[in-house]
Amino acid sequence: MAKGYIKIWCHTGELEATQKELLGIPEVKSAELTAGEQDLIAMVEASSYEEILNLVVKKIRNSKGVRNTITNLIL
């Protein structure tokens, strides 16, 4: 099982809607609001790191409220 943390920056006014949308994606196990440099941190799980890459590129980054992401894979 591949796991990773996705740091997510949201467009102004889109934080809660983005969190709700992300939590509707089966691979997203949590999406927490933060007081750090990013707006949200999501924990994701998939069968491979390639699937995590596809998840970030095709689903998370395409979310209307997402402005930027950084992916940290758990080894």
C-alpha positions as CSV (number, residue, x, y, z in Angstrom):
1,M,0.0,0.0,0.0
2,A,1.4,3.4,-1.0
3,K,0.7,6.4,1.2
4,G,1.4,10.1,1.0
5,Y,0.5,13.5,2.4
6,I,-0.7,16.2,0.1
7,K,-0.2,19.8,1.1
8,I,-2.9,21.9,-0.5
9,W,-3.3,25.6,-1.0
10,C,-6.9,26.8,-1.8
11,H,-8.4,29.7,-3.6
12,T,-9.9,32.4,-1.3
13,G,-13.3,31.3,-0.1
14,E,-13.0,27.7,-1.4
15,L,-11.5,26.1,1.7
16,E,-14.5,24.2,3.1
17,A,-16.0,23.2,-0.3
18,T,-12.6,21.9,-1.3
19,Q,-12.2,19.9,1.9
20,K,-15.7,18.4,1.4
21,E,-14.9,17.5,-2.3
22,L,-11.6,15.9,-1.4
23,L,-13.2,13.8,1.3
24,G,-15.5,12.4,-1.4
25,I,-12.5,10.8,-3.2
26,P,-12.1,7.2,-1.9
27,E,-8.3,7.4,-1.8
28,V,-8.4,10.5,0.4
29,K,-8.4,9.1,4.0
30,S,-8.4,12.6,5.6
31,A,-8.3,16.2,4.7
32,E,-7.5,18.5,7.6
33,L,-7.6,22.3,7.9
34,T,-4.3,23.6,9.1
35,A,-2.9,26.8,10.6
36,G,0.5,26.2,8.8
37,E,1.8,27.4,5.4
38,Q,-0.8,25.4,3.5
39,D,-4.6,25.4,3.9
40,L,-5.2,21.6,4.0
41,I,-3.2,18.5,4.5
42,A,-4.7,15.3,2.9
43,M,-3.6,11.8,3.7
44,V,-4.0,9.5,0.7
45,E,-3.6,5.8,0.2
46,A,-3.5,3.8,-3.1
47,S,-2.1,0.5,-4.3
48,S,1.0,2.2,-5.8
49,Y,2.9,5.5,-5.9
50,E,1.9,5.8,-9.6
51,E,-1.7,5.7,-8.6
52,I,-1.0,8.5,-6.0
53,L,0.6,10.5,-8.8
54,N,-2.5,10.0,-11.0
55,L,-4.8,10.9,-8.1
56,V,-3.0,14.2,-7.5
57,V,-2.7,15.2,-11.2
58,K,-6.1,14.1,-12.4
59,K,-8.4,14.6,-9.4
60,I,-6.9,16.7,-6.7
61,R,-5.3,19.4,-8.8
62,N,-8.4,19.5,-11.0
63,S,-10.6,20.4,-8.0
64,K,-12.1,23.9,-8.5
65,G,-10.8,25.2,-5.2
66,V,-7.2,23.9,-5.4
67,R,-4.6,26.5,-6.2
68,N,-1.4,24.5,-5.6
69,T,-0.2,21.2,-4.1
70,I,3.0,19.6,-2.8
71,T,3.1,15.8,-2.5
72,N,5.1,14.0,0.2
73,L,5.2,10.3,-0.2
74,I,5.6,8.1,2.8
75,L,8.3,5.5,2.3
